[in-house]
Amino acid sequence: MNLSDFPRVRLAHLPTPLEHMSRLSEHLGGPEIFVKRDDCTGLATGGNKTRKLEFSMGEAVKQGADTIITVGAIQSNHVRQAAAAACKLGMACEVLLESRVSDPSEIYSKSGNVFLDRIFGANLRQFDAGTDFNVAMKSVADEVRRAGGTPYIIPGGASNAVGALGYVDCGIEMLGQFKEQNLTIDHLVSATGSAGTHAGLAVGLRASGNDLPILGIGVNAPQDVQEERVYKLAVETAELVGAKDCVAREDIIADCNYIGSGYGIPTESMNEAILMLARFEGLLFDPVYSGKALAGMIDHVRQGRFTKGQNIVFLHTGGSAGLFAYSDTLLT
């Protein structure tokens, strides 16, 4: 497996830190908890999508694209990082924003990531929830071509086999950090949504011969749907890197009991988790992905699924810019 065979542009500050959260660990009274700081990737306040975009934008550059087209929810962390990457590489950025949250407040609709999208000069188009975005993005691509441009389409979350290469790389990076810090890790926990991060990690670890269990905490889909989504992408990614069959179906585990009323809708446990991490570790997490994943991890500790004597790693996927869009619902 040689990731240098794939086109790539350098956008992220790597490797990101692996830090011990000693005060949180003591407070919860269970395992020692470490955090993989992918909020520190650097681009546009950082986040996990920057790793994926290194490969997606690398392919776009190789194909001679001058315009990227992508999609995300109104407060998409991916869109924010994609818009910034387009600026860095001198490309235009066409964004299709999906209205997934019912009756959004003005703060939600205009602040946070949306505000940053506009700062980066992205052309924002808003669509109803449930739109066929494959069709919609192809239509925008045709529009770009008619205007004389060369488009490149990046799916939501940069979650295809090319984007997932970023987390194949992250999995390998973490194994090196575990060795450097003389750590034996018992579990890895991450939010799982569009699937690229979860699938890439599974391939990176398994193709390296490591059987570390990965628990994905779902943010938008039932368990059976999410696990199949991740497994399908893991299979495609493994084939792309020449490690076919390295990931088994049983390797993909998602706990989707912390979604609450739906994607992007705050929950009490998410709010508690965000405040807990802020006040015990001085860290900021977003309400949509990492906040709900933290709530799941904390509950697993409280339920005794992760226990004293173990070491677990939580992957911080970034997204703190989204906190501002929820300033009227958090802290209440």
Buried (B, 14 or more C-beta within 10 A) or exposed (E): BEBEEBBBBEBBBBBBBBBBBEBBBEBBEBBBBBBBBBBBBBBBBBBBBBBBBBBBBBBBBEEEBBBBBBBBBBBBBBBBBBBBBBBBBEBBBBBBBBBBBEEBBEBBBEBBBBEBBEEBEBBBEEBEEEBEBEEBBBEBBEBBEEEEBBBBBBBBBBBBBBBBBBBBBBBBBBBEBBEEEEBEBBBBBBBBBBBBBBBBBBBBBBBBEBEBEBBBBBBBBEBEEBBBBBBEBBBBBBBBBEBEEBBEEEBBBBBBEBBBEEBBBBBEBBBBBBBBBBEBBEBBBBBBBBBBBBBBBBBBBEEEBBEEEBBBBBBBBBBBBBBBBBEEBBEE
